[in-house]
Amino acid sequence: MAKKRLIGDYPVIGIRPTIDGRRGAMKIRESLEDQTINMAKAAAELFTANLRYSNGEPVRVVIADTAIGRVAEAAACAEKFRKEGVSITLTVTPCWCYGSETMDMDPTTIKGVWGFNGTERPGAVYLAAVLAAHAQKGLPAFGIYGHDVKAADDTAIPEDVKKKLLRFGRAAVAAATMRGKSYLQIGSITMGIAGSIISPEFFEEYLGMRVESIDEVEIIRRMTEGIYDEAEYRRALAWTKTHCPEGFDKNPDGVRKTEAEKEKDWEFVVKMMCIIKDLYNGNPNLPKGCEEEAVGHNAIAGGFQGQRQWTDFYPNCDFAEALMNTSFDWNGAREPYILATENDTLNGISMLFGKLLTNRAQIFADVRTYWSPEAVKEATGYELEGKAKESGGFIHLINSGAACLDACGEAKDANGNGTMKPFWEMTDTDQEAILKATSWNAADRGYFRGGGFSSRFVTRHEMPATMMRLNIVKGLGPVMQIAEGYTLALPEEISDKLWKRTDYTWPCTWFAPRTTGKGAFTTAYDVMNNWGANHGAITYGHIGADLITLCSILRIPVCMHNVPEEKIFRPASWNAFGMDREGQDFRACAAYGPLFR
C-alpha cells in the first residue's frame, strides 16, 4: 500500500442497522436483533473486501453500537459517526422500522438504504417508507432491494444486491474523497481552450474542492534557487537515462537541437517533474529555509498550461504529464497522479473520476479523428473487422505525450491479456514491458519551440475502456458524456499508415465505442460528432454505470451515454421526476442543485 499523500482522512462508511422498536411480551425487537446486526456485518464485510482507497488500503467501515429502533439510538449513532469521520451511510434492515425516527438526517452524508426482501417481516415496507421520507425532506438516498424473496435465516447477500451495494459504495467513496482537496492549476488558459478557463464555482459547489493557482514561473524560481530535493532529482535522472530511451527526431536539420542541448533538456524536464510533485503534496526533504514550499497545495489533481507561453521558450511538460499520470516512476509502483495537459480542468476532473472509481492510471487524449471503414480502406486497403467493424469505424485518441504509459497495455493479467492494473498489482515485469514499449521522441518544434520530449507508444491490445468528459454549458451547468467501448489492436502496418497521417511521435490509441444503432451511438462517427470538447479522459474497463451513480451524487446530469438501462442506479427520488431516465436526471439535478452551494 502507498503512503497517503493528501491532508485529511479517507472517507469512512457507516452502517446503520435499523430495527422494529417494539419490545413487550411478544419480544418483536429481540427476535430481530441477530438478523439485523448480521445484515450490517455482511454489508461491512462486502465493502472492506471489495473497495479500496486510491492508496490501496481497504475502505474503513464502522457499525453503529446498537440496532436503531427509536430516535435516541439514531442520535447515538450520529454522534459515533461524527467522531469516526463517517461521510457515507448505509442503513440496513430486514423489517419494519419507524422511518423518520430511524433515518439518517445529516444533510452532508451520502445515503443508501438496503431493505431485505423477505416475507416474514416487511423490510420492503420500511424501505419504501423511509425513501419517501428522504424524498419529502430533500435528502436523496439510494434504495437497494433484492429481486428475489429470501428466507429470514438466509445470511448471504444476493448477487443483484451486491452489485448495487458496491456501485453505491464505489461512487460514494469517490465523491467523498474529493471533498476538501485542491485542484492545482499551474499557469492558466491554454490557446483559448475553454476547459482551461477554470471555474472555481464548479469546483467549490459541485465537488467541495478548492482551486489553487500558481504561475508557471514558480517552476523556474525553484530551479534557479535550488528549491527541490537534490537526492530525488539525481535518482530520477539516473533512472530516466537508463529506462527512457530517445526515439527518432522528426525535426529538420536546421531546427533540431544538438545532443548537448538535448542533454540539458533531459535534466530540465526531470527536474520539472520533481518540482511539480512537490507543488502537489509538499516534500519534507527540501533544503533548509524552504519550509513554506515544503507544505505543498494538497492537490488531488491539477493541470499544466504549457502552450504557448511556456513551450515557446522552455522544454514542454510531456515527460512530467506522462509519468505523473503513470502508476510507477523511479521509485517503483505508486499511486498515479492526475495532471491534465493544457490545464484542461474539466478533462482533469474527468480523469480524477476515472481514477477514483477504478484505482487505475488514466489516459488524457485528443478525440482527434474519426476513421470510417471506407476511409480506412481507401488509405490502407484494409477491411475493418471485429469491434471496429461493429462500431462502423473508430476514433483516433492521440495527444502530445500526456497519456499514462500504462495505456500501451503491455502489463498482463493472469491469462496473459493486455491490461491496465491498480498500482499495487504492477510487477517489475509489467513496468519493464511498459518502458520497453515506450520511446521518448524529441518534441515537434513546430508545436513546441522550446523543445522537450514526447512519450511515444501504440496501444497494441484490445481492452475494455470508457471515454468520459465533463463539459460546462451556460444556463445548464456541468454535464457528463460517457462512451464505453474497446481499444483496438489494429494490424501493425495498418496502424502505422494511419498514425503517420498525424503526429507519429505521440502516443496512439485506436478506440471503438460500443454502438447501439440509435442517436449519438448510431456509429463511431456519431459518437465523435456529438462529443462536447476536443479532449477525452479514458479509463480501463466499462465503468459507465459507476460514473452515472457518481454523477447523481454530485448532481451532475449525464447528457450522453451507452450504458444499458438496467445498470443505471441513481437515488430513489429521481423516480419522482418523470418516466424517462435521462429527463429524470436533468430535472432532479436541477431541483436539488450542487451539494456545496
GUPA-181801 format. One record per atom (N, C-alpha, C): z, y, x. Coordinates in steps of 0.05 Angstrom, whole numbers, plus 5000, padded with zeros to 4 digits. Atoms other than C-alpha are relative to their C-alpha. Layout:
// GUPA-181801
ZYX...
***
This chain:
// GUPA-181801
500049765017500050005000500050255018500249754985498850725022502450184995498049805003503851275033499150204979500749815021504051744973499450275013500849754988500252374992501050254986499649775017502052834935502950054994497349935008508353204917500349944970499650075028511252954851499849704997500050295005512752254826497649914984502150115018507451804796501149974972499050025028507751764720501249734994498550245008512551254690499449944971500450095028511150854627502749914989497550085014517050794579499349834976500450185023517350214529502350054981498149945022520850364463500049774980499850215020522849734425501450104974498849905025523949954353500549774981499050235015527449534301501050094972498949955026529549494228503050055004497249924995536349854229502049874982498150115020539449464171501649775012498350224991545349034190501249864976498750125024550448774139500049705000499650295003551448074113497549845007502550154995544147874120499150015029500549984972544048084193497050035006502849964996536948344189499450095028500549904973537248744253500649795021499250204981540948204290497949775003501950224999535647684272497450085015502649904988530148124303500450095029499549894973533448344368498449865022501350154978530847794413496950044999502949985002523747824386499050295008500749734994523548584392500150065030499749954971526248614463498049845016502050164986521548054484497250124999502549855001515648454459499950225021499949784980517849034503499749895028500250134974518748574563497249905006502750114997511948254552498050235006501749774995508548944549500550115028499349904974512249164612498849825022501250184980510048544650497050025001502949965000502848644628499250245016500649754986502849354654500449975030499450024971506149204721498249815014501850204987501648604734497150105002502849935001495148964719499350295007500649724996495849714730501350095026498949894974496650074797499450295002500549734993497350774820497850025021502349974981491951064866500849925028499250084973496050884928500449695001499950295000496050144907502649894989497550115010503150084881499849944970500050065029504249744813501350244985498849785017505750244757503049934995497150035007513150344743500450014970499550015029515550154674503049984996497250025008522450264643500149934970499650085028525049984577502650134990497649885011530050324531502349815002497650164996537150074540500649824976499550165024537449824468497550024982502049965021532749704410500750254984499749745013531750344370499749964969500050045029533750284297500550254984499349755013536250974280499750235020500649764984535551684307501850035024498349984976541551644353499049845023501250174979538351074391497450115010502549864991531751454393500750225019499149784982535552044424501049895026499050124975538951594475497649915017502450094985532151304494498650255012501349764990529152004500501550125024498449904978534852214546499649835025500550174977533951604591497250055011502849964991526451714594499750275014500149744987527452444612501049985029498850034973531852244672498249835017501650194985526951694692497250115006502649884996520852164691497849874984502050135017517251804634498150214988501949825012510852144613498149854981501650175018507651564574501949824986498250195015511051174518498349814984501150205018509250534483502249904982498150105020513150374420499049734991500850275009513149634402501949904979498350125021515749264341498749774986501150225016514848624302500750044970498849995026518048904239499850294988499749745012519149484191502250155015498049824989522950074221499950264985500049745013524750774198498250195017502149874985518451144220500850265014499549744987520351874233502750015014497550014985527351674256499749865027500250164975524951194310497750095017502449934985518451524333500750185024499849824977517451894399499250284991500549735009517952634382499450195022500549834977516752904452497050095000502849915002510353334447498549975027501350014974508953244522499249725009500650274992508552484525497449904988502450135010502352064516500949744986498750195017503751574460498249774990501350235012501750874438502149854983498350165017504650424384498749724996500950275004503949664382501649874978498750135022505549344315499149714999500650295000505848574316498849924974501350105024501148234267501249724994498750255010505747714234500850044971499549995029507447544163503050014993497250025006514947444170501350274995499049725002516448184179497650195001502349825002511848774164499750195023500549834978510349034233497750194995502449845006503649284208500750234981499249795019507049684153501350235016498849794983511350044205497850145016502149884983505250154249498550214984501549815016501450484192501850244992498249785008507550894170500550195023499349834977509251144240497550155010502449864992502051314256499450234981500349795019501751714192501950235007498149794992508052084215499050155025501149864977504852224282497850194992502249835009498652494248501050254985499049785016502652924200501450215017498549824982506753224257498350105023501749904979500753354301500549885028499450144975502752834354498349755001501850235000496752384364501149765015499150254987498351654381497949794996501950225001494151044396501449774985499050225015495150484346498949735010500850264989494949764371500949784981499550215020494549184322498249775005501750244995492148474335498449924977501950085020486348184297501149764983499250255013489647514280503049994996497250045006496247344247501249805019498650184982501247034295502749924989497450095008507546624284502250185012497949824991514047014292501149925027498950084974516146604352497949985022502249994981509446694388500550235019499449784980511147084452497650095016502449924985504147114481498750244988501449765010500347774476497149914995502850085005493647644441498050155018501949884982487447794483499050274991501049745010484948364438502250215003497849814996491848684442500350075030499949944971491948614518497950215008502149814993485348984523500750284992499349735009487849564482502450115015497749914985494549594517499250105028500849934973491249614585498150245000501749775001485950114564501750254996498249785005491350564537501650075026498449964976495650464600498450135022501749894979489950594649499450294996500849725006487651224615502450195000497749835001494651494604501150055028499149964972496651384677498250195014502049814988490251734699500550284991499649735011491552324653502650125011497449894991498852394673500150045030500049974971497452314748499050285008501149744993493452964748501950244996498349775007498953394719501550115024498549874979501953894767498749995027501450024975496853744822498050235002501949784995491654214852497249915004502850024990484154274858499750215021500449814978482654604924497150065004502849924994476154984928500050155026500349884973474155144999497450154999502349845005469355714991499850074970500349925028466355894923497449894989502350085015459655884889497749925019502150114984454055464919497350044987502849965009446955714909499750034970500249955028448355924838500549764982499450245016450555224815502350054982497949925020454555324751502549845004497650174996459254744766501950115021498349894979461755114827501150274993498649765011463655724785502549904987497650135009470755494777501250134976498649915024474355554711503049935002497250075000481855594722501149924973499050075027482855574647499649714993500550295005479654884643502049835015498150164985483954604698502950024989497249955010490354914671500449894972499550065028489454794597499349714993500850275007485954124595501249785018499150204981488553774658502950045009497349944991495254104671500150045030500249964971492854254742499850305006500449734991492654894783497650015018502349954982486855184823501050145024499549874975487755344896497450075013502549914988482355754931500550115028499949894974481355885004497150065009502649944989475556185043499349795022500950194979471455735089500850095028499349894973473356185147502749895009497450124993480255845145499549775019500550224982477055245178499450105028500649884974474355685235502550115013497549894989481056025243501749775012498450224990484555355251498749875025501350104976479355105300500550195024499849804978479755755341502950015010497249974991487355775342501449745005498850264994488455035352501949904980498250095021491754915285499049744988500750265009490354185279501549795017498650224986493153515301498349905022501850074978490253425370499849705004500050294995492252695376498249864979501750125020488952525310497150065004502749924994482752915328498849835022501050164978481952535393499549724991500450275010482851875358497649994981502349995018477852075304497450025015502549964985472652305355499249745014500650254986473251655395498949794981500950195020472551235332497150074991502649915010466551655309497849935021502050064979462951565376499349705001500450295000463850815370498749894975500850125026462450695296498050164984501849835016457851255272497550065017502449964983451151175308498150204988502049815009445951715304497549854992502650105008439551565267497850185011502349844990432751875276500450304992499949715005431852635278497350084989502549935013426552855228499050285006500849724995426353575252497850025021502149964980420253815291501250095026499049954973420953905366501150285004499149734995421654655364502550074985497649945017427454615314502349825007497950194993431254015340502150125019497949924981437954125373499849815025499950164976438853875444502349804998497950205000443253275460502750135004497449864995448653745487500950154975499349865024448354155423501049804978499150205019448953525381502849905006497350094992455053305421502150204990498149795010458353975404500249984970499950035029456453875331501849774991498250235007459853195330502950085003497249914997466253505357500850194977499549815021465654055305500549864973499750125026464653605244502449824998497650175000470153115264502550184997497749825002475053685274500250134973500049895027472853985208501349814980498850195018474653345172503149985003497150014996481553315204501350244987498949755011482754035182500049994970500250025029480453915111502249814989497850185008485253325105502750155001497549854998490853785129500250214977500049805021488854315078500749874973499450145025489253795022503049954997497450115004496053495035502050065023498249924978499053815097500149795022499750184977500853495163502450095017497549924985507753495196499550015031500550014971504453395265498450235010501449774990501254075270501750135022498549884978503254495331502450174990497749845006509954855332499150294994500849745008509455525297498050004977502050035022504555255244501449884976498650135022509855075193498850074973501349935026506255455137497549824995502550165003499655085150500749704996499250285002503454415154500649924972499250065027505154455080497749894983502350095016498154375050500050124972500449895027495854514979500549804978499450215021498053874942497549954984502650035014490653754926499449714994500950275008488753134887497049985001502949994999481453354890499350285011500949744990477353914919497050005004502949984995470454164938499550205023500849834977466854504996497450134993502449855007461855054984497649945017502250064982457554965045497650184997502549855002450755215024500550264985501450004975448755705043501650165022498749824981453656195075501149845024498950164978456755635117497749865015502050174987450755185131497750155012502149844986446055745151500950065029499049924974450555835212501549775014498350214988455355245222498949724992500750275008454254485220501049934972499350065028454454205150502549834997497550145006460353855117499549714991500650275010456753195102501849785012498350204987460952805152502749984986497449995013467453025121499849914971500350075029464952955049499649704997500550285002462252255060502449835007497850174991468151975099502550054984497749965016473552305058499849864973500550155025470452004995500149705004500050294994470351325030502849895001497450135001476050825027501049915027498950044974477150805102499050225019501049834979476551215165501249895026499150104974479151185237502849884999497350125003486050995211499949744985500350245016483150395174499850054971500249975029483150265100502250184989498149815011486450815060498950104974500849895026486251144991497850205004502149804997479751524984500950274989499649735010479952274975497750064980502249905017475652664925499350285011501049754989471553204960497250044990502649955013465753484919498350175018501949834986459653734955499250244983500849755014457254434938502250114981497849915016464154544908499449984970500650055028461554264842502649904987497450065010468354284809500049804977500150185023466153924746499249725009500650274990463053354785502349895016497650084986469253334829502049884981498150115020473553234767499049744988501250255010468752704741500649785020499350204979469652344808503049934999497250055001477152414801500749824976499650185023476952094731499349715008500850274992473051514760501949875020498150114980477751424819502649914987497450065012484051444777499849764980500450235018481150934727499449745014500950254987478550444779501449955027498950024973482350584844497949945021502250044981475550574879498850265009501449764990471551064920497850074981502049905019466551494883497550115014502649904990459251694892499550274988501049735009457152424888497050005006502950004996449652484878498550204982501949885018443952894851498949794981501650175019440952594788497250115003502349864989434452734823497349954988502750065009428352364798500049764981500550235017426351914741497349875009502450154994421351374761499349814977500950175021417451074704498749755012501450234990414450374710497150065009502749924994407550694711499950155027500049844976409351184766500649825025499450184978412450634809497649835008502450174994406250204802497850175014502049834988401750784819500750075029499249934973405850964881500149765019499550234982407050254907498549754993501350255009403149744866502049804989497950195007409749424846500550014969499350025029411149184774503049974998497150025002418349314755500849744986498950245012422648724736503050034997497150005003429848564717501050244985498749785013434449134699498250254999501849765000429349664719497949984978501950045021424249374671501350044973498549985026429349314615500650294993499349725005431150054623497650184998502449835001423950294623499950195024500049844976424650554694502850045011497349964988430450814736500250285011499449734990433651434765500849995030499349984971434051624839502450175003497549864994441151824858500050055030500149934971440952194925501050285004499249734992444352784958500649995030499949984971445553025028502549895013497950144985450352515056502750014989497349965011456152645009501149754986499050245014456551954975501949845018498350184985462151494995498449785013501550214986459850985046500249734986499750255015462450425001497649954982502250035019456350554957497749845010502250184990451850155003500449724989499550265012455149544971500349775020499850224979456049165037502749875001497550155004463248995020499449774981500750245016463248294989502449904985497950125015467147974934500349705008499550284992469647244935497549834998502550155003462747004914497750105018502049904982459047394968498350224988501649795013456447924920500850285010499349734992455948654940501750134979498149885018461549064911501250255012498349784990466049674918502849934992497350105004473349494926502150225000497749834995480049834918500749985030499649994971482150044988501849785011498150204990487749534993498749725002501550254998482548974986497950025022502049974979478049255041500849865026499450144975477848785100498650145024501449904977475848945171497149935000502850085002469548555159498450184981501349825019467948985098499350275014500449744987468849625138497849995021502150034979464649375196497249984988502650035013459049175148499050264989500849745012459049855114499150195023500749824977458950225181497449925012502550104988453349785207497650074982502149935018449249945145499450304999500249715001450150695156499250125027500549844976446951155206500550294993499449725004448251895216497750165013502549874991441852295220500450305002499849724997441152995245499150144975500549865025441353475186497250135000502649865004434753745159500550305004499449724995434754445189498550194983501149835021430454695133502250054979497749975018436454565088502450125014497549944986441854645140499450125027500849864975440155165193502049965022497950034980446755055227500249725011500050274990445454315238502149834987498150195011450453755229498749734997501050275004449353035207500449914971499850125026448052675142500149705001499950295001450051965127497549904987502550115011444151515112500449704995500050295006444250835076498449974974501250055026440950505017501749784987498650205015444550114963498249764996501850245000441549414971501049794980498950215017445549054917500150104971499749945029445549024841502949994993497249995007452349254819500450154973499449845024455249484752501050275008499249734993456150234753500050174975499849805022457950814707499550275012500549734992455051504716501350194979498649825018459052074686499850295009500249724993459052824684501450174978498949795017463453374654498350245001501449755002459953994630501750194983498649815017462754634600497850164985502049875017458854934542501450234986498849775013460355634518500149974970499650035029463255634448500949724992499250285006464754884453502249915019498050094980468654774517499049775016500950234984468454164562499149774983501050245012464453554542499349805022500550214980463452884577497449854992502350185003457052484587500549755016499550264988457251744604497549824997502350185000451751254623500749755017499650254986453450534640497449875008502550134991448250144679500549845025499950174976446749804745498650145023501549934977444949984816497949785004502250194997438449644835499649915029500850104974436349214893497049975001502950014999429049404899499149875025501150114975424649034949499950225021499749794979425549395016497650175004502449844995418349605024499550204977500449825024418149894953502150235002498049804998424750254963499350215021500749824979422250555028497850204992502249835008415850814998500950224981499049815019419551154941501950205013498049844986425251404985498650225017501449814982420251745032498750234984501149785016417752164974502050234998498049794999424252564980501350005028498949994974429152635038500949725010499650284990429151985079502449985017497650004983435452185117502550014983497649995017440152185057500649734987499350255013443951615023498549964974501950055022439651284970501149784982499150205020441750924906498150024976501750015023437050694851501749904976498250055022440450684782498449964974501250055026438150364717502150014978498049995022442350594657499449784979500450195022443350084602499050144976501349865022438750294546500449854974499650115027439250194471497650024982502349965016432450404447500350224980499549785019435450994410500950255014499049744991436651734423499950045030499949934972438851934492499949755018500150254985438751194513497649834992502550155007431751014489498949875025500850114974429550924562501650165021498749864978432051144630499050295001501049735001427551754622501750174981498549855020431451974560502850065010497449954989438051894597499850255019500249784982435652364652499350264985500949765015432352834602502250134984497749905015438952904565502450065018497749964983443452954626500550305003499349725003447153624626500150165026499849864975447053804700498549865022501550114978443853674767501549785015498350194985449653244792501149794981498550205015453052604770502049875019498050164986459252214791499649714992500650285005458151464797502349835011497950174992463450934799499249714997500550295003463450174807501149914973499050135025464049784742499150154975500549885026462949924669502650104988497449885008468650394652499750204978500549805021465550794595502250004979497950015021470750544545502650135010497649884989476450744591499750315002500549714999473251434601500250134972499849895027472651534526503050034992497249985006480051374518501450225016498949794984481951834576499250284989500949745011477752404547501450074974498649945025481052334479502950095006497349914992487952404513499950305008500349734989485353044547498750194980501349845020481953294483497350105009502749944992475053284515498149824985501850175015469653044467497849885017502150144986464452554491497450044985502449925014457452814474497749805004502250194995453252234502501249765014499050244987454951514518498449764989501250255009452250804513502049774999497950205002458850444502499949874972500050135026458849924446502350104983498049875018462550194385502649844999497650155003467449614383501950045024498349954977470149824451501450275000499049725000471650544432502950004989497250005007479150674429501150285004498949735001481951354410502550004983497649985017488351594377499449954971500550085028489151344305499350244983500649775018488952044275497150095001502949935000481652114297498649904975501350115024480051684236500150184976499849815022482052254191497950225001501949784996476452704217497249924993502650085008470652354183499449725007500650294996467051684185498249955024501750044976462251804244501750045025498250004977465651644310499750255018500349774982462652204352500750264986499149765014463552724298503050024998497150015000470752504291501150125026499049924973471752614366499850305003500349714997468953324366502050154982498249865019472953524304502949975008497250044992479453214328500750165025499449854976478953524397500250304995499849715008477654204366502550064985497649955016483454134318502550005017497650024984488553914369500050195024500249824977486054334427501249885025499150104975487754254500503149985000497250075000494653974516501850225012498349824985497054534561499450304994500749725007494555164525502650154994
***
